[in-house]
Amino acid sequence: MRAVRLPSFQAVRAAIVASLRHGDATLDSTARSLKISSRTLQRHLGRMGTSHSEILAEVRLNIACHLLVDSRKPLSDIAKFLGYSNASSFSRTFVRLMKIQPVIYRQQQLVRKGKSGMSAQKTWRD
């Protein structure tokens, strides 16, 4: 039996991010991009105390938060980009994980961003 070099957590995460960009963030596509079998990837992630679906959820949440604040994309576009079937599916997942609706999160973050920008401008002028 040939020894298989197992990927680091960061390599798995990067492969999932790349899979999302290509619209196919499945366990099989991630394993294929890492050049290992799906089952080997599952066992490896299990030994690391995580799973493909947990990493995928974390990656999706990070990207969602970034897109909600730094873009004007509608929720439906963000949901589609992240691989959700529709905006309501994305919203339900976001609420479950963040305990806040994505639209409210966007508004709050934009207000915070605006305030920090204004205080920086105010300090610079004073």
Backbone as a chain_set.jsonl record, in Angstrom:
{"seq": "MRAVRLPSFQAVRAAIVASLRHGDATLDSTARSLKISSRTLQRHLGRMGTSHSEILAEVRLNIACHLLVDSRKPLSDIAKFLGYSNASSFSRTFVRLMKIQPVIYRQQQLVRKGKSGMSAQKTWRD", "coords": {"N": [[0.844, -1.189, 0.0], [0.544, 2.18, -0.807], [1.896, 5.108, 0.665], [0.0, 7.911, 1.576], [0.113, 11.341, 1.292], [-1.254, 13.459, 3.54], [-3.421, 16.277, 3.472], [-3.014, 19.566, 4.947], [-5.056, 21.369, 7.35], [-5.448, 23.963, 6.4], [-4.965, 23.588, 3.677], [-7.113, 21.964, 2.963], [-9.2, 23.714, 3.524], [-8.631, 25.764, 1.672], [-9.014, 24.323, -0.69], [-11.743, 23.88, -0.521], [-12.711, 26.498, -0.687], [-11.892, 27.082, -3.309], [-13.438, 25.167, -4.636], [-15.985, 26.164, -4.132], [-15.919, 28.487, -5.669], [-15.982, 27.365, -8.165], [-18.452, 26.325, -8.141], [-19.001, 23.806, -7.119], [-18.883, 22.54, -4.379], [-18.514, 20.004, -3.088], [-17.844, 17.071, -1.074], [-16.63, 15.121, -2.638], [-15.575, 16.624, -4.817], [-13.766, 18.259, -3.476], [-12.003, 16.36, -2.375], [-11.051, 15.242, -4.753], [-9.664, 17.448, -5.835], [-7.638, 17.593, -4.005], [-6.339, 15.332, -4.526], [-6.858, 12.883, -3.251], [-8.826, 10.149, -1.928], [-12.372, 10.362, -1.311], [-13.225, 9.071, 1.006], [-10.814, 8.813, 2.421], [-10.281, 11.509, 2.889], [-12.489, 12.125, 4.532], [-11.93, 10.484, 6.793], [-9.473, 11.572, 7.583], [-10.19, 14.262, 8.2], [-11.95, 13.708, 10.265], [-10.189, 12.678, 12.205], [-8.926, 15.035, 12.73], [-10.857, 16.291, 14.094], [-13.005, 17.484, 12.85], [-15.182, 18.073, 10.01], [-15.952, 17.806, 6.49], [-18.343, 19.139, 5.943], [-18.55, 20.865, 8.144], [-16.322, 22.552, 7.786], [-16.978, 23.612, 5.301], [-19.332, 25.005, 5.992], [-18.234, 26.957, 7.691], [-16.524, 28.311, 5.918], [-18.39, 29.243, 4.025], [-19.87, 30.953, 5.7], [-17.948, 32.877, 6.44], [-17.34, 34.01, 3.916], [-19.886, 34.918, 3.25], [-20.355, 36.898, 5.231], [-18.371, 38.715, 4.531], [-19.185, 39.404, 1.883], [-21.687, 40.509, 2.392], [-21.076, 42.88, 3.653], [-19.121, 44.167, 2.083], [-20.111, 44.384, -0.485], [-22.72, 45.2, -2.8], [-24.364, 43.253, -3.551], [-27.402, 41.49, -4.095], [-29.2, 39.383, -1.742], [-30.004, 37.029, -2.986], [-28.104, 36.657, -5.026], [-25.775, 36.336, -3.512], [-26.455, 34.026, -2.115], [-26.655, 32.196, -4.236], [-24.007, 32.225, -5.214], [-22.711, 31.09, -3.035], [-23.634, 28.556, -3.113], [-26.145, 27.84, -2.189], [-29.555, 26.76, -2.451], [-31.511, 28.708, -2.659], [-32.357, 32.128, -1.715], [-33.772, 32.155, 0.706], [-33.048, 29.782, 1.942], [-30.338, 30.264, 2.364], [-30.62, 32.498, 4.102], [-31.928, 31.323, 6.336], [-29.933, 29.555, 7.235], [-27.879, 31.384, 7.807], [-29.06, 32.876, 9.871], [-29.345, 30.846, 11.78], [-26.67, 30.299, 12.386], [-25.506, 32.81, 12.973], [-27.332, 34.153, 14.505], [-28.771, 36.334, 13.693], [-30.504, 38.15, 11.169], [-29.44, 38.179, 7.74], [-29.816, 40.611, 6.325], [-30.155, 42.494, 8.356], [-27.694, 42.163, 9.641], [-26.001, 43.128, 7.61], [-26.826, 45.847, 7.522], [-26.135, 46.701, 10.15], [-23.342, 46.294, 10.143], [-22.562, 48.019, 8.12], [-23.246, 50.451, 9.236], [-21.483, 50.465, 11.419], [-19.068, 50.421, 10.019], [-19.273, 52.846, 8.679], [-19.28, 54.611, 10.854], [-16.722, 54.163, 11.954], [-15.182, 55.045, 9.862], [-15.987, 57.712, 9.768], [-15.126, 58.636, 12.288], [-12.416, 58.378, 11.991], [-11.979, 60.205, 9.953], [-12.82, 62.518, 11.233], [-10.953, 62.742, 13.342], [-8.658, 63.099, 11.846], [-9.138, 65.572, 10.72], [-9.298, 67.241, 12.928]], "CA": [[0.0, 0.0, 0.0], [1.311, 3.417, -0.977], [1.626, 6.144, 1.664], [-0.67, 9.09, 1.023], [0.413, 12.568, 2.035], [-2.532, 14.068, 3.881], [-3.361, 17.747, 3.421], [-3.221, 20.335, 6.177], [-6.375, 21.988, 7.48], [-5.471, 25.127, 5.509], [-5.072, 23.107, 2.3], [-8.498, 21.519, 2.784], [-10.016, 24.939, 3.494], [-8.376, 26.421, 0.378], [-9.663, 23.51, -1.723], [-13.188, 24.135, -0.416], [-12.922, 27.843, -1.25], [-11.776, 26.947, -4.764], [-14.615, 24.413, -5.085], [-17.121, 27.095, -4.118], [-15.782, 29.371, -6.828], [-16.357, 26.589, -9.349], [-19.837, 25.917, -7.99], [-19.114, 22.386, -6.789], [-18.195, 22.396, -3.095], [-18.867, 18.718, -2.491], [-16.743, 16.293, -0.52], [-15.944, 14.466, -3.759], [-14.77, 17.587, -5.594], [-12.653, 18.689, -2.625], [-11.052, 15.252, -2.326], [-10.44, 15.146, -6.079], [-8.68, 18.524, -6.0], [-6.514, 17.295, -3.106], [-5.763, 14.084, -5.045], [-7.064, 11.763, -2.324], [-10.194, 9.644, -2.024], [-13.35, 11.006, -0.423], [-13.203, 8.376, 2.297], [-9.565, 9.195, 3.099], [-10.483, 12.881, 3.37], [-13.414, 12.048, 5.673], [-11.211, 9.935, 7.958], [-8.455, 12.556, 7.971], [-10.864, 15.375, 8.869], [-12.465, 13.166, 11.522], [-9.068, 12.647, 13.15], [-8.637, 16.436, 13.082], [-11.973, 16.772, 14.908], [-13.925, 18.283, 12.052], [-15.731, 17.385, 8.843], [-16.063, 18.642, 5.295], [-19.517, 20.021, 6.057], [-18.247, 21.931, 9.117], [-15.415, 23.519, 7.155], [-17.772, 24.281, 4.264], [-20.214, 25.974, 6.664], [-17.398, 28.059, 8.164], [-16.069, 29.06, 4.733], [-19.558, 29.956, 3.506], [-20.217, 32.032, 6.621], [-16.93, 33.936, 6.301], [-17.542, 34.679, 2.63], [-21.175, 35.619, 3.332], [-20.159, 38.122, 6.026], [-17.581, 39.636, 3.705], [-20.004, 39.897, 0.766], [-22.784, 41.336, 2.902], [-20.561, 44.194, 4.039], [-18.281, 44.798, 1.065], [-20.709, 44.416, -1.81], [-24.141, 45.561, -2.837], [-25.063, 42.123, -4.163], [-28.616, 41.052, -3.403], [-29.071, 38.11, -1.033], [-30.16, 35.91, -3.925], [-26.818, 36.454, -5.7], [-24.848, 35.801, -2.516], [-26.884, 32.645, -1.872], [-26.284, 31.396, -5.409], [-22.55, 32.135, -5.225], [-22.286, 30.2, -1.955], [-24.117, 27.207, -3.36], [-27.451, 27.578, -1.593], [-30.583, 26.592, -3.48], [-32.222, 29.978, -2.799], [-32.028, 33.131, -0.693], [-34.362, 31.829, 2.011], [-32.203, 28.732, 2.515], [-29.16, 30.985, 2.857], [-31.016, 33.321, 5.248], [-32.172, 30.44, 7.482], [-28.635, 29.08, 7.723], [-27.173, 32.531, 8.376], [-29.714, 33.173, 11.16], [-29.015, 29.758, 12.704], [-25.27, 30.404, 12.793], [-25.138, 34.146, 13.462], [-28.408, 34.654, 15.379], [-29.227, 37.615, 13.154], [-30.834, 38.064, 9.743], [-28.365, 38.758, 6.923], [-30.107, 42.009, 5.973], [-29.863, 43.282, 9.571], [-26.237, 42.107, 9.797], [-25.434, 44.061, 6.627], [-27.106, 47.214, 7.97], [-25.33, 46.983, 11.34], [-21.925, 46.377, 9.782], [-22.354, 49.24, 7.332], [-23.283, 51.566, 10.193], [-20.197, 50.423, 12.141], [-18.025, 50.796, 9.061], [-19.433, 54.28, 8.467], [-18.858, 55.322, 12.068], [-15.268, 54.109, 12.098], [-14.648, 55.916, 8.816], [-16.239, 59.102, 10.156], [-14.284, 59.014, 13.416], [-11.062, 58.538, 11.458], [-11.944, 61.477, 9.225], [-12.947, 63.588, 12.201], [-9.691, 62.853, 14.034], [-7.692, 63.635, 10.907], [-9.415, 67.006, 10.505], [-9.14, 68.006, 14.196]], "C": [[0.887, 1.248, 0.0], [0.918, 4.431, 0.095], [1.033, 7.371, 0.974], [-0.32, 10.28, 1.901], [-0.898, 13.296, 2.274], [-2.409, 15.588, 3.951], [-3.559, 18.375, 4.797], [-4.648, 20.884, 6.195], [-6.501, 23.153, 6.502], [-5.614, 24.696, 4.049], [-6.487, 22.632, 2.0], [-9.402, 22.736, 2.659], [-9.857, 25.653, 2.15], [-9.043, 25.651, -0.761], [-11.173, 23.72, -1.702], [-13.531, 25.506, -0.984], [-12.875, 27.782, -2.776], [-12.981, 26.201, -5.333], [-15.842, 25.308, -5.135], [-17.083, 28.005, -5.33], [-16.211, 28.682, -8.114], [-17.77, 26.047, -9.248], [-20.037, 24.455, -7.64], [-18.353, 22.099, -5.498], [-18.605, 21.112, -2.386], [-17.62, 18.055, -1.918], [-15.93, 15.663, -1.651], [-15.061, 15.439, -4.534], [-13.578, 18.079, -4.78], [-11.588, 17.612, -2.574], [-10.309, 15.122, -3.657], [-9.364, 16.22, -6.253], [-7.452, 18.312, -5.11], [-5.801, 15.991, -3.484], [-5.753, 12.962, -4.007], [-8.514, 11.305, -2.467], [-11.093, 10.374, -1.03], [-13.303, 10.393, 0.968], [-11.95, 8.723, 3.09], [-9.691, 10.609, 3.663], [-11.401, 12.888, 4.579], [-12.688, 11.555, 6.924], [-10.199, 10.947, 8.491], [-9.096, 13.728, 8.726], [-11.441, 14.927, 10.204], [-11.385, 13.102, 12.589], [-8.68, 14.057, 13.594], [-9.779, 17.051, 13.894], [-12.964, 17.643, 14.15], [-14.466, 17.441, 10.899], [-15.763, 18.359, 7.672], [-17.218, 19.621, 5.447], [-19.291, 21.138, 7.076], [-17.338, 22.993, 8.515], [-16.156, 24.3, 6.08], [-18.682, 25.337, 4.881], [-19.425, 27.186, 7.137], [-16.944, 28.942, 7.008], [-17.226, 29.881, 4.168], [-19.913, 31.146, 4.387], [-19.224, 33.19, 6.508], [-17.119, 34.724, 5.007], [-18.834, 35.489, 2.656], [-21.019, 36.933, 4.091], [-19.399, 39.165, 5.223], [-18.438, 40.239, 2.586], [-21.139, 40.798, 1.234], [-22.307, 42.756, 3.202], [-19.87, 44.905, 2.878], [-18.852, 44.751, -0.349], [-22.168, 44.834, -1.691], [-24.967, 44.433, -3.462], [-26.329, 41.791, -3.385], [-28.394, 39.683, -2.749], [-29.162, 36.925, -1.981], [-28.851, 35.617, -4.661], [-25.78, 35.854, -4.753], [-25.168, 34.33, -2.265], [-26.45, 31.74, -3.024], [-24.777, 31.177, -5.457], [-22.049, 31.124, -4.19], [-22.828, 28.783, -2.089], [-25.423, 26.846, -2.677], [-28.499, 27.513, -2.703], [-31.373, 27.877, -3.707], [-31.875, 30.899, -1.634], [-32.604, 32.766, 0.669], [-33.573, 30.718, 2.703], [-30.934, 29.351, 3.105], [-29.508, 31.772, 4.118], [-31.241, 32.465, 6.49], [-30.86, 29.948, 8.085], [-27.869, 30.199, 8.399], [-27.745, 32.864, 9.756], [-29.345, 32.101, 12.188], [-27.595, 29.91, 13.243], [-24.927, 31.729, 13.461], [-26.16, 34.759, 14.421], [-28.895, 36.043, 14.972], [-29.519, 37.425, 11.667], [-29.736, 38.726, 8.917], [-28.585, 40.22, 6.566], [-29.783, 42.922, 7.162], [-28.357, 43.308, 9.821], [-25.568, 43.114, 8.872], [-25.62, 45.501, 7.099], [-26.225, 47.59, 9.164], [-23.857, 47.163, 10.996], [-21.634, 47.638, 8.971], [-22.385, 50.468, 8.226], [-21.962, 51.624, 10.956], [-19.056, 50.886, 11.244], [-18.059, 52.308, 8.819], [-18.964, 55.088, 9.657], [-17.35, 55.312, 12.224], [-14.602, 54.993, 11.044], [-14.819, 57.376, 9.169], [-15.336, 59.508, 11.306], [-12.841, 59.191, 12.962], [-10.943, 59.853, 10.718], [-11.975, 62.645, 10.217], [-11.619, 63.807, 12.925], [-8.647, 63.499, 13.115], [-7.87, 65.127, 10.734], [-9.125, 67.839, 11.745], [-7.736, 68.393, 14.511]], "O": [[1.866, 1.327, 0.742], [-0.265, 4.592, 0.395], [1.509, 7.805, -0.075], [-0.449, 10.216, 3.124], [-1.573, 13.702, 1.328], [-1.407, 16.115, 4.435], [-4.183, 17.793, 5.684], [-5.349, 20.863, 5.184], [-7.534, 23.314, 5.852], [-6.3, 25.357, 3.27], [-7.006, 22.869, 0.909], [-10.269, 22.784, 1.787], [-10.843, 26.096, 1.562], [-9.576, 26.256, -1.691], [-11.812, 23.737, -2.754], [-14.532, 25.657, -1.685], [-13.723, 28.365, -3.452], [-13.488, 26.562, -6.394], [-16.643, 25.224, -6.066], [-18.115, 28.262, -5.949], [-16.732, 29.315, -9.032], [-18.244, 25.381, -10.168], [-21.124, 23.915, -7.841], [-17.291, 21.478, -5.529], [-18.997, 21.136, -1.219], [-16.493, 18.431, -2.239], [-14.7, 15.671, -1.623], [-13.923, 15.111, -4.87], [-12.498, 18.295, -5.331], [-10.401, 17.905, -2.713], [-9.095, 14.918, -3.684], [-8.279, 15.937, -6.76], [-6.362, 18.792, -5.422], [-4.813, 15.598, -2.864], [-4.791, 12.202, -3.892], [-9.332, 12.005, -3.063], [-10.623, 10.929, -0.037], [-13.337, 11.099, 1.975], [-12.02, 8.908, 4.305], [-9.258, 10.875, 4.785], [-11.126, 13.584, 5.557], [-12.821, 12.148, 7.994], [-10.086, 11.149, 9.7], [-8.596, 14.138, 9.774], [-11.422, 15.687, 11.172], [-11.634, 13.434, 13.748], [-8.168, 14.249, 14.697], [-9.683, 18.197, 14.333], [-13.678, 18.446, 14.75], [-14.226, 16.235, 10.834], [-15.62, 19.569, 7.842], [-17.085, 20.799, 5.117], [-19.792, 22.247, 6.89], [-17.557, 24.189, 8.708], [-15.984, 25.513, 5.96], [-18.792, 26.444, 4.354], [-19.887, 28.319, 7.003], [-16.974, 30.169, 7.104], [-17.069, 31.065, 3.868], [-20.222, 32.225, 3.882], [-19.626, 34.353, 6.483], [-17.065, 35.954, 5.005], [-18.88, 36.61, 2.148], [-21.501, 37.971, 3.637], [-19.74, 40.347, 5.235], [-18.415, 41.451, 2.371], [-21.508, 41.746, 0.541], [-23.054, 43.718, 3.023], [-20.022, 46.116, 2.713], [-18.143, 45.049, -1.31], [-22.754, 44.815, -0.609], [-26.118, 44.634, -3.85], [-26.328, 41.809, -2.154], [-27.513, 38.925, -3.154], [-28.469, 35.925, -1.794], [-28.522, 34.454, -4.896], [-25.005, 34.978, -5.139], [-24.269, 33.491, -2.208], [-25.937, 30.644, -2.799], [-24.32, 30.062, -5.712], [-21.087, 30.396, -4.435], [-22.517, 27.914, -1.275], [-25.774, 25.669, -2.593], [-28.346, 28.131, -3.757], [-31.855, 28.121, -4.814], [-31.189, 30.502, -0.693], [-31.977, 33.044, 1.692], [-33.447, 30.721, 3.927], [-30.515, 29.001, 4.209], [-28.769, 31.718, 5.102], [-30.799, 32.83, 7.579], [-30.7, 29.928, 9.305], [-27.27, 29.99, 9.454], [-26.993, 33.105, 10.7], [-29.064, 32.422, 13.343], [-27.35, 29.674, 14.426], [-24.144, 31.764, 14.411], [-25.881, 35.766, 15.072], [-29.369, 36.82, 15.802], [-28.859, 36.634, 10.993], [-29.161, 39.728, 9.345], [-27.627, 40.99, 6.51], [-29.205, 43.994, 6.987], [-27.803, 44.35, 10.172], [-24.682, 43.86, 9.287], [-24.673, 46.287, 7.077], [-25.637, 48.671, 9.188], [-23.203, 48.077, 11.498], [-20.576, 48.249, 9.125], [-21.638, 51.421, 8.004], [-21.385, 52.699, 11.123], [-18.189, 51.65, 11.667], [-17.019, 52.963, 8.761], [-18.325, 56.128, 9.497], [-16.755, 56.328, 12.584], [-13.575, 55.617, 11.31], [-13.934, 58.194, 8.916], [-14.82, 60.626, 11.307], [-12.123, 60.047, 13.479], [-9.932, 60.546, 10.832], [-11.253, 63.629, 10.059], [-11.202, 64.951, 13.104], [-7.857, 64.337, 13.55], [-6.895, 65.87, 10.614], [-8.751, 69.007, 11.637], [-7.486, 69.029, 15.535]]}, "num_chains": 1, "name": "protein.A"}
